[in-house]
Each structure stands twice: as structure tokens, then as C-alpha cells.
Amino acid sequence: MKTLQLNKRSFLNAIATGTFMLATAVSFAQNETKTDCNLIRPYHISVSQEAITELRNRVNATRWPDKETVTDQSQGVKLEQIQNLVKYWGTDYDWHKTEEKLNALPQFVTNIDGLDIQFIHIKSKHKNALPLIITHGWPGSFFELLKVIGPLTDPTAYGGKAEDAFDLVIPSMPGYGFSEKPKGTGWGPEKIGNAWDVLMKRLGYKQYVSQGGDWGSVIADAMARQAPEGLLGIHVNMPATVPADVAKALKDGDPAPKGLSVKENAAFNSLNKLYTKGGGYAGMMVTRPQTLGYGLTDSPVGLASFFLDKFNDWTYSGGNAEKSLTKDEMLDDISLYWFTNTANSSANLYWENNNNNFNAVEQRTAEIKIPVAITVFPGEIYQAPKTWAEKAYKNLIYFKEVNKGGHFASWEEPQLFSVELRAAFKSLRK
């Protein structure tokens, strides 16, 4: 069969410069013809001009609500901000340019447990690179991770050493991006974690590490509990560390338990804000993803405002996402959800896993025996205290609080994020 052919040096140089130039010569795929069920096929993205024109027409025909009646964002995204973003979306934003960048990457698809999983796979030019699978979250996608490809796979071009290099696998979760949508129930974090192990071994990796933020951290935790042969350890930047007494107080609306440290009290207050003022989005997806999906699937501006609300809240930006991400970066992600019609299917993951992802259900974290590394970013939804992390993860090998970056850490601070992964996994390299 035909394989995607790319010149490795040209590709890595393109990643380093941000140009992503197309090239030909060396295949990046492995085990492509092992068996029909294990087949790994090249993947090419192509969104029709008709779909792009329809999106612009919908955006430009938006029926707008009244302006908010407050001066802050306590009622949600401000009318002026969303109008400014979607005006650009409906006129100057160029999906074709984005598509060209994506199609310069080595993308593949393979079928696992009956679903086609799309993924990016980049092998480092450096010897003994550590295989790493990174999982995105919601409302993110593989777009969160594109800026760390260069620093992770070619560290010598970004201030690192050759022995810091990773082979990188970036899959889209089922129901997200260009991966297939589940047709029934059951595709929760545990099943996705199993699928990721299948994927890594199908690519020929006997040993590897896993990383994630948001849903990616939930899936990395699931993989750590499963501890498949060859998984050396995990790194998460949204750890599940909340002790049982704190979780109960948050759920019941009670004050913080007595005896908390300054950092623990700060974490409690951040979580309490999420519970009381910032968690409505999750409440809808956990309980009524189908109902929510009708509006988000039909209205591009509804989808954009739903996502922008989280970009504002979760970036290290003081409430204005454009201080951390460009319009194009946000619209790349929003457009991906629109063109793939995955607003509904992505929300279903919340319904599948309706536990509070911040709560370290102590029995479940106690099941994790393999090494765990954590980086805490200041703009995260809550800053996990080291005291809680040590109680939740018994084999905590790395913990660091950094001074910039938010929930979308790899998107906002790709260099810092990459430095953290090099340090976090250093002791696990053979």
C-alpha cells in the first residue's frame, strides 16, 4: 500500500521554523501492513469550499442577543468580544491555510475496537528518543499540541539536549476532531486508555510514557491504573488530588475543612468558584449532552461563544484569552469542531464519565503504582498543592509549580511545557 512519504530533516526544520513545508522521501509509519485489523493508513484533511462558505454565511447571518447588563464577565462572554472574534471568522479567517499546515504533518488513522482513530506521529531524528503519547482535552484538540512538536522531537533546536528527545504520538480522542464518533456507549477514559496502549504497541513501541491535561490527565490516570506492560510513567498538568473531606465540603456547599494550609485554602477557594460559578458547562454535558448539542451543532456563534467562555476563564490571561492565544489559534480549534460536527459527540465524554475529574477518588488513585509526574501551572482551574498530590499519588516522582501558563499549558507556553516534560520523564529513560 502507499505510505505518507516525508523527508525527516525537512519536516523537523519546518516544525522548528513554523513553516511546515511539504516534503517527500522517508516514511514515518511503522507496521503498516502487519494485518488488516492493525492497518495504519495515511490521513489527509480536506474541507470543501462549500462547507467553508456555508460557515461564513451562518456566521454573517447571526441573530445576536442583547448586550450583557454588567461590566464584567459574570454573565458570560461579553457581546463586544464575541462579535469581534466572529467578524474575523466570517471574513478574514483562512481555514485553507490551517489545513495546509496540518497536511504537512505525518497524520494517520487506524481502527481500534471498531473505531477509526486519527493521530499525528512524529519520530525524532535523535537516537533513543522516548516514545510519548499526549492526549488533548475539551474544548481543545490536537491544535493545543502542535507548538510542542518541535521542542519535544528536536530538543537541540530549542535549548535542550539530544538525550531529551521524544517520539511523539498525538491522537484525537473518539468523537473529537477527525477520529470516528462512537455509535454507542462505553467509550470513557478507561476504554480510551486501553486504545492508546494498543496504538502505541501497534506503532512498534515496547516502552513509552503518557501525558495529558484536562481529559488527557483523566486518561493518563486511567492508563496508570491499568498499568499496561511497557507504560513507564505518566505526567499530568491537571491532577486529580482533592482529598475526600475537601470534596465532600465542596459538594455539600460547606466551608473549607479546618487545618488547611495557605495553598490548600487557595485550592479550595478556586474549586469552590468552579462549583458555584464556573461549572455550568460541565453540568449540561454530564446530564444533557444531546440537548446541548442541538444548539452547538446548528449555531457556529453559539459554539464559538461556548468555547471562548472557557478560553477566557482557563488561560493565564486575566480573563481575556487573546492575551494568551491569537484569534487564528482559537478559531482553528473552534472550526475543527464545526467542520467535523463534533460538538455533540465530544460532550458525550462528560456523560460517559460523570465523576468530578478533580476529585481523587482515593480508592482509584491508590490503584496507581507506576511513576507519576505533575506540573502545576498558575492559570490552571485550581493549583494542586504538593501535600494533596503526595497523598493522591503514592509514587510521585516529580512535582513542580511554574510561574506562567494556564489550563492549555502546551498551547500557551510550549517551551516551558516541553522543558517540564523533559525534566519529568528524565529518570524514566533507559
Helices and strands as residue ranges (DSSP letters): E 5-6, H 8-17, E 26-27, E 40-42, H 49-60, H 79-89, H 95-103, E 107-112, E 115-122, E 130-135, G 142-148, H 149-153, G 155-158, G 162-164, E 166-171, H 189-202, E 208-212, H 215-226, E 231-236, H 244-252, H 262-273, I 274-278, H 280-287, H 289-298, H 300-314, G 321-323, H 327-340, H 343-352, H 362-365, E 372-376, H 386-392, E 396-401, H 409-412, H 414-425, G 426-428
